[in-house]
Amino acid sequence: MPTVLIADKMSARAVEIFHERGIAVEVKTGLGKEALCAIIGQYDGLAIRSATNVDADVLAAASRLKVVGRAGIGVDNVDIHAASKRGVIVMNTPYGNTVTTAEHAIALMMAAARMIPQATMSLKAGQWEKSRFQGVELYQKTLGVIGTGNIGSLVIARAQGLGMRVIAYDPYLSKIRAADLGVELVEMDTLLARADFLTVHTPLTDATRNLFRAETFAKMKPGAILVNAARGCIVDEAALYDALKSRHLRAAALDVFCKEPVHGDNPLLELDNFICTPHLGASTEEAQVNVAIQVAEQISAYLLRGVVQNAVNLPSVREEELPLLQPYLNLGERLGLVLGQLAGSGLREVVIEYAGEVAELNTAALTTAILKGILQSSLPETINAVNAPVLAKERGIGIETRKRESADELRARIAVTLRMDQGERVAVGTLVHEHQARLVQLDGIDVEMPLAGDLLYIQNRDEPGLIGRIGGLLGAAGINIAQFHLGREKPAGAALSFIAVDQPLTAVLLEQVAALPGVLAARMLRL
């Protein structure tokens, strides 16, 4: 039975879901790094929020760990690279708190426009300063949205409901999607110059760190209001202080900071045109329950059925697509295993072509399965679909994928080419009888071989008597032949044989096969 550790406070519903799914769960919150390292080796799954830091040391101690589930969007507290190298899937829950965060961004915008926190504090101090707190309307103002993902899209819809004109900048947003959202797609500088209000909804990456800095603020429309309920460090806080102090910006509202928790020495807190909240974007009763349910369901689905959802270091596979995809995942991995065991040294590039029905599926997941198979026989690390792309990249192995609508006479076909310092090898496979993996071509020679079990692979000359010599030698050694498949070049010349055997050949027997007349090379393949 898989065991999961819940290391941060979250809704009790998560525990209930794990129990309902038949997964053992323990709740131990507030653990320091040393205490977590001491026990993490006992668990297959780890459920966290933002308090627990899953760094390389914790992951090194997590000998059984298969998945880390973050109840929330941000995974800044997880070392993604270290997790990937160790083959640990990292999942987040991008949908559980999207509504809550979008609503909070709108609330901050309204509060900044009408100076609600300042007016509240004034009135509670016994003042009636009605003329001091003259705000601005949102109606018919231009809202600039940077990042139009799940949360950004919800903000757009709510702002449009308030009668705002919305313009957006997102390098990944197509014109068709922009039209669906009802927004004008513009360049970043245009957005800065036109927006009366500006809200940002991007992850924190190298490209977005300090996205709002002195140069950015200088390009913003005088009197604009900035809202950030996304991630800290997207805004350069020192530059924001200057923009607010000079009144170039009318106001700003932040829910997130570069360094949290925020202490009283942060100069932004001194400004009367700055409002803030302590990272409350996901802090509603509904969101806390939703993300707890989602993380428990996702961890359970992976540990029990291998279903990957919302992974940040592995292509996700929806549960409804898994029945059709699974046979191809098996085919891809076995093609990779064949080539990985036959390949020479100096692997430089892997080229994968998907043709026919398979080209319409989740080929990103298929590519990781193929890489897993290729690397499995040559690297000392335990290889899985999570760490295979990382290890390939570290070794300078290029990956290229192609798609074709037609698979010629086949319904679907996967062709994998390994390009090495000393030539290349190509394996082509398909599915027969709906789900059986079959090799149909190797290095240009047609063959039909089930991809399963122990296979004796032979390169040979195309000449009479070979089958008898091989069969006689294996029979004398007590090795039973389950299947024997031949392939040869046209016109005749080089040939190859695949022999399915009930048990692998010893090194001595393999040498005897290789020494038979007509045999050029012999290898055992384990599938």
Secondary structure, DSSP 4 states (H G I P E B T S, - for coil): --EEEE-S---THHHHHHHHTT-EEEE--S--HHHHHHHGGG-SEEEE-SSS-B-HHHHHH-SS--EEEESSS--TTB-HHHHHHTT-EEE--TTTTHHHHHHHHHHHHHHHHHTHHHHHHHHHTT---TTT------TTPEEEEE--SHHHHHHHHHHHHTT-EEEEE-TT--HHHHHHHT-EE--HHHHHHH-SEEEE-----TTTTT-BSHHHHHHSPTTEEEEE-S-TTSB-HHHHHHHHHTTSEEEEEES--SSSS--TT-GGGG-TTEEE-SS-TT-SHHHHHHHHHHHHHHHHHHHHH----SBSSS----TTTHHHHHHHHHHHHHHHHHHHHH--S-EEEEEEEEEEGGGGS-HHHHHHHHHHHHHHTT-SSPP-TTHHHHHHHHTT-EEEEEEES--TTSSEEEEEEEEETTEEEEEEEEEETTTEEEEEEETTEEEEEE--SEEEEEEEES-TTHHHHHHHHHHHTTPPEEEEEEEE-SSSSEEEEEEEESSPPPHHHHHHHHTSTTEEEEEEEE-
